[in-house]
Amino acid sequence: MQYLFLLLFFLMFQCTQPTLNNPSDIQSDAFKENETLLCLTGQLSACNLPIPVCTECKFYSTSITYVGNRNGITGADAICMSDAKKPPLPSRAVYKAFLVDDVNRIACTTSNCTTGGNSEHKDWILKPNTSYYRAGDSQKFAVTDNFGIFTSQLLDVDVNALSSIHTGLATGGWTTRTNNHCNRWTDGTGTNNSGVAATGASISTSTLGSCNAPSVILCVEQ
């Protein structure tokens, strides 16, 4: 009986998981509290902080130009996240490309989204009732309506006047220009096959441009 008791005691000791609160243990409460404090005081850069959502959102234009082949919408978004002109703050801000096609990113399917409103969007990059600012000088250049589009601009989208910017938009109404989006931004060849904003002062309208002509990408804070 004595040996049985000792055996049970030994097994209980072996199966019990010790509970420690070592600050160097990444699973411990002490470590998590210390990490939070370091993040809040700016002493730790690699923090699992939430991705910010902009309320006064910024536009910038990329530092180099690209023809119509941008590896699709997702490729253009990746360019926006890595370009040298991307504002450094907020450090975890997300930027996406001001481009549309007929499948992956759509602003409106009817003129100015009058039929379906916000339901016409697909992966759209502008927010309803939001002010948009030029990253270069923090000047407000447009305000969106209830459907996340704007019908006029206060200023050029960039500090430096821009022209012939690939967007894929139609002449007006925020719809996608039929078959003129460089094969969903995967083709950098051909002429008269891309919707382009003629000037940075009216980026929601377009003329017909060419996929082989390079232009900046407009990037929008999310």
Residue pairs with C-beta under 8 A, 6 or more apart in sequence:
20 28
21 28
21 29
21 30
22 28
22 30
22 31
23 30
23 31
23 34
24 31
25 31
35 44
35 47
38 44
38 47
39 47
39 49
49 92
50 92
51 92
51 93
51 94
52 90
52 92
52 93
53 222
54 93
54 127
54 130
54 221
54 222
55 130
56 130
56 131
56 133
57 127
57 130
57 131
57 132
57 133
57 220
57 221
57 222
58 87
58 132
58 133
58 134
58 135
58 220
58 221
59 98
59 132
59 133
59 134
59 135
59 141
59 157
59 158
59 218
59 219
59 220
59 221
60 83
60 85
60 86
60 87
60 95
60 134
60 135
60 136
60 158
60 218
60 219
61 85
61 157
61 158
61 160
61 162
61 165
61 200
61 216
61 217
61 218
61 219
62 79
62 80
62 83
62 85
62 216
62 217
62 219
63 83
63 84
63 85
64 83
64 216
65 214
65 215
65 216
66 79
66 166
66 188
66 214
66 215
66 216
66 217
67 182
67 188
67 189
67 211
67 212
67 213
67 214
68 166
68 182
68 183
68 185
68 186
68 187
68 188
68 189
68 190
68 193
68 194
68 211
68 212
69 182
69 185
69 186
69 187
69 188
69 211
70 76
70 79
70 97
70 99
70 182
70 185
70 186
70 217
71 78
71 185
71 186
72 104
72 184
72 185
72 186
73 97
73 99
73 101
73 104
73 105
73 123
73 184
73 185
74 104
75 185
76 97
76 99
76 185
76 217
77 95
77 96
77 97
79 97
79 217
79 219
80 86
80 95
80 96
80 97
80 217
80 219
80 220
81 94
81 95
83 217
83 219
85 135
86 95
86 219
87 93
87 135
87 221
93 221
93 222
94 221
94 222
95 219
95 220
95 221
95 222
96 125
96 219
96 220
96 222
97 125
97 217
97 218
97 219
97 220
98 125
98 167
98 203
98 217
98 218
98 219
98 220
99 105
99 166
99 167
99 168
99 181
99 185
99 217
100 106
100 107
100 167
100 168
100 169
100 176
100 181
101 168
101 176
101 181
101 184
101 185
102 176
102 178
102 181
102 184
103 122
103 184
104 122
104 123
104 184
105 122
105 123
105 124
105 125
106 120
106 121
106 122
106 123
106 124
106 176
107 113
107 120
107 121
107 124
107 126
107 148
107 149
107 169
107 174
107 175
107 176
108 120
108 121
108 147
108 149
108 173
108 174
108 175
109 115
109 116
109 120
109 175
110 116
110 120
110 173
110 175
111 172
111 173
111 174
111 175
112 147
112 149
112 151
112 173
112 174
113 120
113 121
113 147
113 149
113 174
117 146
117 147
118 128
118 146
118 147
118 148
120 147
121 148
124 148
125 220
125 222
126 132
126 144
126 148
126 149
126 150
126 220
127 144
127 148
128 144
128 145
128 146
128 147
128 148
129 143
129 144
129 145
129 146
130 143
130 144
130 148
131 140
131 142
131 143
132 140
132 141
132 142
132 143
132 144
132 150
132 220
133 139
133 140
133 141
134 141
134 155
134 156
134 157
134 158
134 159
136 158
136 159
136 160
137 159
139 155
140 154
140 155
141 153
141 154
141 155
141 156
141 157
142 150
142 152
142 153
142 154
142 157
143 150
144 150
145 151
149 174
149 204
150 204
151 204
153 201
153 202
153 203
153 204
155 201
156 162
156 199
156 200
156 201
157 200
157 201
157 203
157 218
158 200
161 199
161 200
161 201
162 197
162 199
162 200
162 216
163 198
163 199
163 200
164 196
164 197
164 198
164 209
164 213
164 215
165 196
165 197
165 200
165 203
165 215
165 216
165 218
166 182
166 185
166 194
166 195
166 196
166 209
166 211
166 215
166 217
167 195
167 196
167 197
167 203
167 206
167 218
168 176
168 177
168 180
168 181
168 182
168 185
168 194
168 195
168 206
169 175
169 176
169 177
169 195
169 197
169 204
169 205
169 206
170 176
170 177
170 178
170 195
170 206
171 177
171 205
171 206
171 207
172 204
172 205
174 204
176 195
177 194
177 195
177 206
177 208
179 193
180 193
180 194
180 195
180 208
181 194
181 195
182 188
182 190
182 193
182 194
182 211
183 211
187 193
187 211
188 211
188 212
189 211
189 212
190 210
190 211
190 212
191 210
191 211
191 212
192 208
192 209
192 210
193 208
193 210
193 211
194 208
194 209
194 210
194 211
194 213
195 206
195 207
195 208
195 209
196 206
196 207
196 208
196 209
196 213
196 215
197 203
197 204
197 205
197 206
198 205
198 206
198 207
203 218
209 215
